[in-house]
Every structure is written in C-alpha cells, then in structure tokens.
Amino acid sequence: MTNLQSRSFLGVYLMLVMMVGGACASSPRPSGHLTSAPVEGIHLLDEPHAPLWKETKGRDGIFTIQDGILHIPGSFGGLKYVGYMGEMFEDFELHLEFRLTKGANSGVLFRTQPESPHQTGPEVQVLDSHGKEPSRYTCGAIYDVVTPMFEMSMPAGEWNSYDITFKGTHLVVVMNGWKIIDTDFSLMTMPIGKFKTPYAEFPLSGYLFLQDHHHEVWYRNIVVRKL
C-alpha cells in the first residue's frame, strides 16, 4: 500500500468512526413522565403522619416537613437518615416523588432498621445522573447490586416519581412511568456489593428511610399501600 493509499484509508476510517460515534451519541433514549400519586393508601407526609418522621440519632435541622414536602438541606459529617417511625412495612406499594439539586445524591431505603439503615435493607438510588448510561450506581439502581434497565431520571430541578412494589422477595421499580427493575432477592444467597448480608437473608419487614448524603433534595407525595 502506498503512502497516498494509506492516508486515504486512514481518512475514510476516521470518518466512519466519527459517523458511528455521532450516531451512538444521538441515539434516541426513552423519555418518561411523572406519575400521579394514588388517592388510597397511607399519606406519610400529611398532618397526622408528618410528626412520625425522625432522624436516626434525634438530631435537629437535618430535615423539615412543610406543606407536604420533606426537605433535606444537606449536611456534613457522615451519612444521615430520616425515617418514618410510625410503623414497619412488609409487602407494599410505595409511591414517592423527589427533586434534586445539581450533583445531588440521596436514596430510598425500605424494610430496614434504625441502628444501621444502609446495611439492613435495600436502597433504591436517588442521584442526579440524567443522561448517563445506567449502572448499579445511577438513579433507579438497587444501590451497588442491580442495574436499572433504563436511566429515566429528569434533569436536576425537575420532579421524578418512583412506584415501587415489594412483595415477599420480589421487587419492581417503576421510574417516571417506566419499569426499570424487576428482580427476586431470594436468588441473592451470597453477599453482593457493599453488603455483608446476602439479600436473601434480609428481614421481610422494616422501616422506610431517606438518605441525607450531604446534598439538598426534596420529597413529596409519599404514599404507602399495604398488600
């Protein structure tokens, strides 16, 4: 091959790479929509239930609840957790909506225990990861364990919805109208990710917690329907 032919071949190759890369970058992605909060169920942020939210160590200023919105302003000095301590939940349907600031990180944990929320129950990741490829750390993931089928989060500043069904060991997560997780924890008989306990051995009943990961986040329309 002559130098001229080599340069010509290289030019065509680079052009094809750019075309394929551009096509991949502009590939259509699914778009979702905020789902409506159910009327039936326990509205955990209404007037009778709002006082039952507690920070795990009883510290003030970690969160506020006003006009049906739970606001976590963000703090420093280790992870903190805000839990609904009115009762434990076993099988349930959970609807909630959340809004994030740029780069914010939080999480929804359920069937967990106050002494160690992050190690005693599963966590659905809440993260500003709009536009990223799904991973076991992006929004909607079962943190460090299960990768969502799609990355469905809205841009920072917009509201998102989760509709979560947990029956026995079967968990389904719908985010902004799209099913992104459908998994059975009974198959996870060995420790996975950061967890010391196999998911198959987690308790089938526990409390609902929200994570304070040093970033500002808002939650609203948290409704539980027991199954």
C-alpha positions, 0 to 999 in steps of 0.5 A, a space after each residue: 500500500 502506498 503512502 497516498 493509499 494509506 492516508 486515504 484509508 486512514 481518512 475514510 476510517 476516521 470518518 466512519 468512526 466519527 459517523 458511528 460515534 455521532 450516531 451512538 451519541 444521538 441515539 434516541 433514549 426513552 423519555 418518561 413522565 411523572 406519575 400521579 400519586 394514588 388517592 388510597 393508601 397511607 399519606 406519610 407526609 400529611 398532618 397526622 403522619 408528618 410528626 412520625 418522621 425522625 432522624 436516626 440519632 434525634 438530631 435537629 435541622 437535618 430535615 423539615 416537613 412543610 406543606 407536604 414536602 420533606 426537605 433535606 438541606 444537606 449536611 456534613 459529617 457522615 451519612 444521615 437518615 430520616 425515617 418514618 417511625 410510625 410503623 414497619 412495612 412488609 409487602 407494599 406499594 410505595 409511591 414517592 416523588 423527589 427533586 434534586 439539586 445539581 450533583 445531588 445524591 440521596 436514596 430510598 431505603 425500605 424494610 430496614 432498621 434504625 441502628 444501621 439503615 444502609 446495611 439492613 435493607 435495600 436502597 433504591 438510588 436517588 442521584 442526579 445522573 440524567 443522561 448517563 448510561 445506567 449502572 448499579 450506581 445511577 438513579 433507579 439502581 438497587 444501590 451497588 447490586 442491580 442495574 436499572 434497565 433504563 436511566 429515566 431520571 429528569 434533569 436536576 430541578 425537575 420532579 421524578 416519581 418512583 412506584 415501587 412494589 415489594 412483595 415477599 422477595 420480589 421487587 419492581 421499580 417503576 421510574 417516571 412511568 417506566 419499569 426499570 427493575 424487576 428482580 427476586 432477592 431470594 436468588 441473592 444467597 451470597 453477599 453482593 456489593 457493599 453488603 455483608 448480608 446476602 439479600 436473601 437473608 434480609 428481614 421481610 419487614 422494616 422501616 422506610 428511610 431517606 438518605 441525607 448524603 450531604 446534598 439538598 433534595 426534596 420529597 413529596 407525595 409519599 404514599 404507602 399501600 399495604 398488600 
